[in-house]
Amino acid sequence: MQPSLPPRETLPAVIRRSLEQPREAALLERAGAGWSATSSQQLLERVENLANAIRSSGLQAGDRVALMAVNSVDWIMADFATLFAGCVVVPVFPTQASDQVSFILRDSDAKLVFTGTSALAARVRELTTAPVIVFASAGADSLTLFEERGAQVRAQNGGLAAQWEAALRPDDLAVLIYTSGTTGEPKGVMLSHDNVAFNAESSFSNTFDVLPSGSNVLSILPFSHIYEHMILYGYMLRGMHHYIAHDVDKLLDDLRDVHPVTMTAVPRLFERVIARIVGTAKTEGGLQAKVVPWALNVGRDYMTAKTRGKDPGAALSLQYRIAHSLVLRKIRPRLGLDKLIFFVSGSAPLHFDVAMTMLGCDIPIVEGYGPTECSPVVTVNTFENNRYGTVGKPIPGVEVKIAPDGEVLVRGPGVMLGYYHNPAATAEALKDGWYHTGDVGEIDEGGFLRITDRKNELFKTSGGKFIAPARLESAIKRSVYVSQVLIAGEGRAHPVALVSPNWDLVRQELGIAADVPSGTMAERSDVIAFMTDQVRRQTADLATFEQVRRIAVLPRDLTIEDGELSPTLKVKRRVVESRYAAPIGRLYAEETARA
């Protein structure tokens, strides 16, 4: 029996319904040493003022409004106001390369742009003639003045937001969000009001229903990403106190302030948490430098056995009790996670070992899956039924099946309307009523989905074996000494790796002075040998043809600014492989010379 679907609604209807019960602190953001709260009434009033300002600026229903800023209450206000005005939101990552921003603004035909800072506004004005409104400005382009003009219009005519909202339909375009563009130009994904509203309702009723209404939650992922964008609505529907983090480098302070019951994150965050714990212990030196890494490994091994239904044995159980007493039980409260019920991980594969290390510290993670084109959640584990190593079961109302070639296919109310200005790509992605994700996966006997790789990223070695690079990269990043990694080897005998180290930990481990540049360290034989050993250790349990024997150490991290990462931190494989073709070629040439 199919579960009943949530009612089809527009997003303004969802917003109004979720704010029916007054709340003094619906949204909170960092303000100096404390937090500034916005009540539900203030939120609605500001949104209606901004909606009137948008329409009185000459925009019509369906016009696109771009939003390019870091997370803030103002971001949410501008987002909601655009929808209340009957217009379409175009979220843009503030870190996105200028050529892609230019393409997005041009392709979407944005009639108005909201930005966070004057510096960002100056950059945008070089790319578009559309008016630009700036959150953090005291000039004529400020959000404050724009909002005041809207308040005056609203006072004169009683506000026209109601009639604009009444004209909206659930199938109308609400969000035009451009994919990361790891290859070629970004594609504009068209999401309707119903797409996003359904996903928020279904996801939260499925996974977040164990969270007490009115609890503290924290956002660190960018609202420009469809996942955290959708999460906005879910948190509002649950009546949460939604805290907004501004700076990932201040995350530990935010966690200790907020004590959230949940937070959505990407695997890299958990990898960094583990690396930081180890790094702090090594900096302190002495017994801590040995005990903390040992305890983390014991916690991982113990939880691996328990999760897989195996007996950990007397020796490991004793070690775990000691590790937990000395180290592991202290980590959760020190991170401000004493009230955490679970973390949610998505956007990239979460390695099983990372999840088990966190679980050893009493920090559970539920993993989910979904592309932008599905608004985005397709499957997710739940707190009560969490099968580690999978991305969970489909949320209510969504169907998933595996094509003969292994591709994951999705059908349901969250699937996009299509790609903007791109009927050919739409026809390729939406076939026979199913969205073709481009991901390869399998469904186990319990109905849990496991994603194994991207269909277009699989490559074949010269021995005819298929390599799933994400599988190898995820395994290698288990090492706290690895920051980033890319696997290459199309048509070669075996794969090789480009590795960007966690330089602070490598310096500590090898006793390298802090003033030695990373570019110099990347060429040192001791660094190359150490990192090669780390990579070999992490791939030793894979099939022989998957094991990585040779690496090139990158002199710096791959970055968004240099066009090597997408705004969602996915590696642009073709760009990186082309840019580092010479060191990749040398790895194979050296091996041939030694043969």
C-alpha positions in Angstrom: 0.0 0.0 0.0 1.4 3.3 -1.1 1.7 6.0 1.7 -0.5 9.0 1.2 1.4 12.0 -0.3 1.5 15.4 1.3 -0.9 18.0 -0.2 0.3 19.8 -3.3 1.2 23.3 -2.3 3.1 26.4 -3.4 6.1 27.4 -1.3 4.5 30.6 0.0 1.6 28.5 1.3 4.1 26.2 3.1 5.9 29.2 4.6 2.6 30.7 5.9 1.4 27.4 7.3 4.7 26.8 9.1 4.6 30.2 10.7 1.0 30.0 11.9 2.3 29.4 15.5 4.2 32.6 16.6 7.8 32.0 17.5 10.2 34.5 19.0 13.2 32.9 17.5 12.4 31.3 14.2 15.8 32.2 12.7 19.0 33.1 14.5 22.4 34.2 13.1 25.7 35.1 14.6 26.0 38.7 15.7 29.3 39.4 17.3 29.7 37.2 20.4 26.0 36.4 20.5 23.1 35.5 18.3 20.4 37.8 16.7 16.9 36.3 16.6 14.2 36.9 14.0 10.6 36.1 15.1 8.1 34.5 12.8 6.2 37.8 12.7 9.2 39.8 11.8 10.1 37.2 9.1 6.7 37.5 7.5 6.6 41.3 7.6 10.1 41.6 6.1 9.2 39.1 3.4 6.1 40.9 2.4 7.9 44.2 2.3 10.6 42.8 0.1 8.0 41.1 -2.2 6.4 44.5 -2.7 9.8 46.1 -3.4 10.5 43.4 -6.0 7.2 43.9 -7.9 7.3 47.7 -7.7 10.8 47.5 -9.3 9.0 46.4 -12.5 9.3 42.7 -12.3 6.5 40.5 -13.4 5.3 37.0 -12.3 7.7 34.4 -13.5 10.7 36.8 -13.8 14.0 35.4 -12.4 15.7 36.9 -9.4 19.3 35.7 -8.7 20.6 35.3 -5.2 24.4 35.3 -4.8 25.5 35.5 -1.1 26.7 33.4 1.8 24.1 32.1 4.3 22.3 34.7 6.3 18.8 35.7 7.5 18.8 38.2 4.6 19.4 35.4 2.2 16.3 33.6 3.4 14.2 36.8 3.4 15.2 37.5 -0.3 14.5 33.9 -1.2 11.0 33.9 0.4 10.2 37.4 -0.9 11.0 36.4 -4.5 8.5 33.5 -4.2 5.9 35.7 -2.5 6.2 38.1 -5.4 5.4 35.3 -7.9 9.0 35.3 -9.3 11.6 32.5 -9.6 14.6 32.1 -7.4 18.0 31.6 -9.1 20.5 30.6 -6.4 24.2 31.2 -7.3 27.2 30.2 -5.2 29.2 33.3 -4.3 32.4 31.3 -4.9 31.4 30.3 -8.4 33.8 31.3 -11.2 32.9 34.5 -13.1 32.4 32.8 -16.4 29.8 30.4 -14.9 28.1 33.3 -13.0 28.0 35.2 -16.3 26.4 32.2 -18.0 23.8 31.7 -15.3 22.8 35.3 -15.2 22.5 35.4 -19.0 20.8 32.1 -19.5 18.3 32.7 -16.7 17.7 36.3 -17.9 17.8 37.4 -14.3 16.0 40.7 -13.9 17.3 41.5 -10.4 20.3 40.2 -8.3 20.7 40.1 -4.5 24.3 39.9 -3.3 25.9 39.8 0.1 28.7 42.4 -0.1 29.6 45.5 -2.1 32.7 43.6 -3.4 30.5 40.8 -4.7 28.1 43.4 -6.2 31.0 45.1 -8.1 31.9 41.7 -9.6 28.3 41.0 -10.6 27.8 44.4 -12.2 30.6 43.5 -14.6 28.5 40.5 -15.7 25.0 41.9 -16.0 23.0 45.1 -16.4 20.3 43.9 -14.0 19.8 46.0 -10.8 21.9 44.7 -7.9 20.7 44.9 -4.2 23.4 44.5 -1.5 22.7 43.0 1.9 25.7 44.6 3.6 25.6 48.1 2.1 24.8 51.5 3.4 24.4 53.1 0.0 21.6 53.5 -2.4 21.8 49.9 -3.4 21.3 48.6 0.1 18.8 46.0 1.1 17.6 48.3 3.9 16.5 51.0 1.5 15.0 48.5 -0.9 13.0 47.0 1.9 11.8 50.4 3.1 10.5 51.2 -0.4 8.6 48.0 -0.3 7.1 48.9 3.1 5.9 52.2 1.7 4.2 50.4 -1.2 2.7 47.9 1.1 1.4 50.7 3.4 -0.2 52.5 0.4 -2.0 49.6 -1.2 -2.3 47.2 1.7 0.2 44.9 0.0 -0.3 42.9 -3.2 1.5 39.8 -2.0 -1.8 38.0 -1.4 -3.0 38.3 -5.0 0.4 37.3 -6.4 0.4 34.2 -4.2 -3.2 33.4 -5.2 -2.1 33.4 -8.8 0.6 30.7 -8.1 0.1 27.1 -8.9 2.0 24.1 -7.4 3.3 23.2 -10.9 4.7 26.7 -11.5 8.5 27.1 -11.7 9.8 28.2 -8.3 13.6 27.5 -8.3 15.9 27.6 -11.3 19.2 26.1 -9.9 22.2 25.4 -12.1 24.1 22.2 -11.7 27.8 22.3 -10.7 29.1 21.9 -14.2 31.9 19.3 -13.5 32.0 19.0 -17.2 30.9 21.7 -19.7 28.5 24.5 -19.0 26.0 24.3 -16.1 22.5 23.1 -16.8 19.5 25.0 -15.3 17.4 22.6 -13.3 13.7 23.7 -13.2 12.0 22.9 -9.9 8.4 23.6 -9.3 6.8 24.7 -6.0 5.4 21.2 -5.6 8.8 19.6 -6.3 10.5 21.4 -3.4 7.4 21.4 -1.1 6.9 17.6 -1.5 10.5 16.9 -0.9 10.6 18.9 2.4 7.3 17.3 3.6 8.3 13.7 2.7 11.9 13.9 3.8 11.1 15.4 7.2 8.2 13.1 7.9 10.5 10.2 7.1 13.8 11.0 8.7 13.4 14.0 11.0 10.2 13.0 12.7 12.2 11.9 15.8 13.4 15.5 16.4 11.4 17.4 19.0 9.6 20.4 17.6 11.3 23.6 18.7 14.7 22.1 19.1 17.9 23.9 18.0 19.3 23.1 14.6 22.3 24.5 12.7 22.9 25.2 9.0 26.5 25.1 7.7 26.0 24.0 4.1 25.3 26.8 1.7 21.6 27.7 1.0 22.7 28.0 -2.7 22.8 24.2 -2.7 19.4 22.6 -3.3 19.7 20.3 -0.3 20.1 23.0 2.4 17.7 25.2 0.4 15.0 22.4 0.8 16.0 21.9 4.5 14.9 25.5 5.1 11.3 24.5 4.6 11.6 21.3 6.6 13.0 23.1 9.6 10.2 25.7 9.4 7.6 23.0 9.2 9.0 21.4 12.3 9.0 24.7 14.1 12.8 24.5 14.8 15.0 27.2 16.2 17.1 27.5 13.1 20.7 28.8 13.7 22.6 30.0 10.7 26.4 29.6 10.6 28.4 32.2 8.7 31.9 30.7 8.7 32.9 27.1 8.5 36.1 28.0 10.3 34.0 29.0 13.3 31.9 25.9 13.3 33.3 24.5 16.6 32.3 27.8 18.4 28.8 27.6 16.8 28.3 24.0 17.8 29.3 24.8 21.4 26.8 27.7 21.4 23.9 26.0 19.7 24.1 22.3 20.9 22.0 21.2 17.9 19.9 18.1 17.7 20.9 17.7 14.1 22.9 19.2 11.3 23.3 18.3 7.6 26.9 18.0 6.4 29.1 16.5 3.7 31.6 13.7 4.3 34.5 16.0 4.2 33.4 17.7 7.4 33.5 14.4 9.3 36.9 13.6 7.9 38.1 17.0 9.0 36.7 16.5 12.5 38.7 13.2 12.9 41.8 14.9 11.5 41.5 17.8 13.9 41.1 15.4 16.9 44.2 13.6 15.9 46.1 16.8 15.1 45.2 18.3 18.5 46.4 15.2 20.2 49.7 15.2 18.3 50.2 18.8 19.1 49.8 18.2 22.8 52.3 15.4 22.5 53.2 12.9 25.1 50.7 10.1 25.9 47.9 11.9 24.2 49.6 11.7 20.8 49.5 7.9 21.0 46.3 7.2 23.1 43.9 9.3 21.0 44.6 7.8 17.5 44.6 4.3 19.2 41.2 5.0 20.8 39.7 6.2 17.5 40.9 3.1 15.8 39.6 0.8 18.5 36.2 2.6 18.4 36.1 2.2 14.6 36.9 -1.6 14.8 34.5 -2.2 17.6 31.6 -0.4 15.9 32.4 -2.1 12.6 32.0 -5.5 14.3 28.8 -4.5 16.1 27.2 -2.9 13.0 27.9 -5.9 10.9 26.4 -8.2 13.5 29.7 -9.9 14.4 31.0 -10.6 17.9 33.8 -8.1 18.6 35.4 -10.6 21.0 36.6 -10.2 24.5 39.9 -8.4 23.7 38.4 -5.8 21.4 35.4 -5.2 23.8 37.8 -4.6 26.7 39.9 -2.2 24.6 36.8 -0.4 23.6 35.7 0.0 27.2 39.1 1.5 28.1 39.2 3.7 24.9 35.6 4.9 25.6 36.4 5.8 29.2 39.7 7.5 28.5 38.9 9.3 25.2 35.8 8.6 23.1 33.1 9.6 25.6 34.7 13.0 26.0 34.7 14.0 22.3 31.0 14.4 21.9 30.5 17.0 24.7 33.7 18.8 23.8 32.3 19.3 20.3 29.1 20.8 21.6 27.2 17.6 20.5 25.8 16.6 23.8 22.2 17.0 22.5 22.8 15.7 19.0 20.4 12.9 17.9 22.1 12.4 14.6 24.1 14.1 11.8 22.9 13.8 8.1 25.5 13.2 5.4 25.0 13.7 1.7 26.4 15.1 -1.6 29.3 12.6 -1.7 30.0 9.0 -0.5 30.6 8.6 3.2 33.2 5.9 3.8 32.1 3.2 6.2 35.2 3.6 8.3 34.6 7.3 8.8 31.0 6.6 9.9 32.2 3.9 12.3 34.9 6.2 13.8 32.3 8.8 14.5 29.9 6.2 15.9 32.7 5.0 18.2 32.5 8.5 19.7 28.7 8.1 20.2 28.0 10.3 17.1 25.6 8.6 14.7 25.3 9.7 11.1 22.5 8.9 8.7 23.4 9.0 5.0 21.1 10.0 2.2 21.2 10.4 -1.5 19.6 12.6 -4.2 20.6 14.8 -7.2 19.5 18.4 -7.7 17.1 17.1 -10.4 15.1 15.4 -7.7 14.7 18.4 -5.3 16.9 16.6 -4.1 16.3 13.8 -1.6 15.6 10.3 -3.2 16.6 8.0 -0.4 17.8 8.4 3.2 18.4 6.2 6.2 16.5 6.9 9.4 17.7 7.0 13.0 15.7 3.9 13.9 16.6 1.9 10.8 20.1 3.0 9.8 21.9 0.6 7.5 25.5 2.0 7.4 27.2 1.6 4.0 23.9 2.4 2.2 22.1 5.7 1.4 18.8 4.3 2.8 15.4 3.6 1.4 13.3 5.8 -0.9 11.3 8.5 1.0 7.5 8.2 0.9 6.1 8.8 -2.6 9.4 8.1 -4.5 10.2 5.0 -6.5 13.7 3.8 -7.4 14.8 1.0 -9.7 18.0 -0.2 -11.2 18.4 -0.3 -15.0 20.0 -3.3 -16.7 23.3 -1.4 -17.0 23.2 -0.5 -13.2 22.0 3.1 -13.5 19.8 4.4 -10.8 16.4 5.5 -12.1 13.9 7.7 -10.0 10.2 8.5 -10.3 8.2 10.7 -8.0 6.8 14.2 -7.3 10.2 15.6 -6.6 11.6 15.0 -10.1 12.3 18.2 -12.0 10.2 19.9 -14.7 13.3 19.7 -17.0 16.4 21.6 -18.0 16.0 25.3 -18.8 16.6 26.1 -22.5 17.9 22.6 -23.0 15.2 20.2 -24.5 17.9 17.7 -25.7 19.3 17.2 -22.2 15.8 17.0 -20.8 14.8 14.3 -23.3 18.0 12.3 -22.4 17.4 12.6 -18.6 13.6 12.0 -18.5 12.7 8.9 -20.4 9.7 6.6 -20.0 8.6 8.5 -16.9 11.8 8.0 -15.1 14.7 10.3 -14.3 18.0 8.8 -15.3 20.5 9.8 -12.6 23.8 8.9 -14.2 24.7 7.2 -10.9 25.4 3.5 -10.7 24.0 1.5 -7.7 22.3 -1.5 -6.3 19.4 -2.3 -4.0 20.0 -4.9 -1.3 17.5 -7.4 0.0 16.2 -5.0 2.5 15.4 -2.3 0.0 18.4 -0.1 0.9 20.2 1.7 -2.0 23.9 1.6 -2.4 25.6 4.0 -4.8 28.8 2.7 -6.3 29.9 5.4 -8.7 29.0 7.8 -11.5 28.2 6.1 -14.7 30.3 8.5 -16.8 33.3 8.4 -14.4 33.9 4.6 -14.6 37.0 3.8 -16.6 38.7 0.6 -17.8 42.3 -0.4 -17.3 44.4 -1.9 -20.0 43.6 -5.3 -18.4 39.9 -4.8 -19.1 38.9 -4.2 -15.5 36.5 -1.4 -14.6 37.6 1.1 -12.0 35.1 3.2 -9.9 37.3 6.2 -8.9 34.9 7.4 -6.2 35.3 4.0 -4.4 39.1 4.3 -4.3 39.1 8.0 -3.4 36.7 7.5 -0.5 38.9 4.7 0.8 42.1 6.8 0.5 40.5 9.7 2.4 40.1 7.5 5.4 43.7 8.6 6.2 43.8 11.8 8.3 46.9 12.8 6.3 45.0 13.1 3.1 43.0 16.2 2.3 42.1 15.6 -1.4 42.6 12.8 -3.9 41.9 12.1 -7.5 42.2 8.7 -9.2 43.4 8.4 -12.8 44.3 5.6 -15.1 42.1 5.2 -18.1 43.6 2.6 -20.4 46.6 2.0 -18.1 47.6 -1.1 -16.3 46.5 0.2 -12.9 45.3 3.4 -11.3 47.4 6.2 -9.9 46.5 9.0 -7.5 47.0 12.7 -7.3 47.1 13.5 -3.5 46.8 16.8 -1.7 48.1 16.1 1.9 46.8 17.5 5.2 50.0 19.6 5.5 49.8 20.4 9.2 49.6 16.8 10.2 52.3 15.8 7.7 54.6 18.5 9.1 54.0 17.2 12.6 54.6 13.5 11.6 57.8 14.1 9.6 59.2 17.0 11.8 59.2 19.5 8.9 59.5 23.2 9.9 56.4 25.4 9.6 58.2 27.8 7.2 58.9 25.2 4.5 56.4 25.9 1.6 54.0 23.1 0.7 55.3 23.4 -2.9 58.8 22.4 -1.7 57.5 19.7 0.6 55.5 18.1 -2.3 58.9 17.3 -4.0 60.6 15.9 -0.9 61.3 12.1 -1.1 60.3 11.6 2.6 56.9 13.3 2.0 56.3 11.3 -1.2 57.3 8.0 0.5 55.1 8.8 3.5 52.0 9.7 1.5 52.5 6.7 -0.9 52.5 4.4 2.2 49.3 6.1 3.4 47.6 5.5 0.0 48.8 1.9 -0.2 47.5 1.1 3.3 44.0 2.5 2.5 43.7 0.5 -0.7 45.3 -2.7 0.5 41.9 -4.3 1.2 40.6 -3.6 -2.3 40.9 -5.9 -5.3 44.4 -6.2 -6.7 43.5 -4.3 -9.9 42.1 -1.4 -7.7 45.1 -1.0 -5.5 47.1 2.2 -5.9 50.9 1.8 -5.9 52.1 5.2 -7.2 51.1 8.8 -6.4 52.0 12.3 -7.2 51.8 14.8 -4.3 50.1 18.1 -5.3 51.7 21.3 -4.1 48.4 22.8 -3.0 44.7 22.0 -2.5 42.4 22.0 -5.5 40.2 25.0 -5.3 36.9 26.4 -6.7 38.7 29.7 -7.6 41.1 27.8 -9.9 38.2 26.0 -11.6 39.3 22.6 -10.2 36.3 22.1 -7.9 32.6 22.7 -8.4 30.9 25.0 -5.9 29.7 21.9 -4.1 33.4 20.8 -3.8 33.2 18.0 -6.4 36.4 17.5 -8.3 36.2 18.5 -12.0 38.0 15.4 -13.2 38.6 16.5 -16.8 40.0 19.8 -15.7 42.3 18.3 -13.1 43.5 15.4 -15.2 44.3 17.8 -18.0 46.1 20.3 -15.7 48.2 17.6 -14.1 48.7 15.4 -17.2 52.5 15.8 -16.9 52.9 14.4 -13.4 50.4 11.6 -14.2 52.4 10.7 -17.3 55.6 10.7 -15.3 54.2 8.2 -12.9 53.6 5.7 -15.7 56.8 6.5 -17.5 58.9 5.9 -14.4 57.2 2.6 -13.9 57.9 1.6 -17.5 61.5 2.6 -17.1 61.9 0.4 -14.0 60.2 -2.6 -15.6 
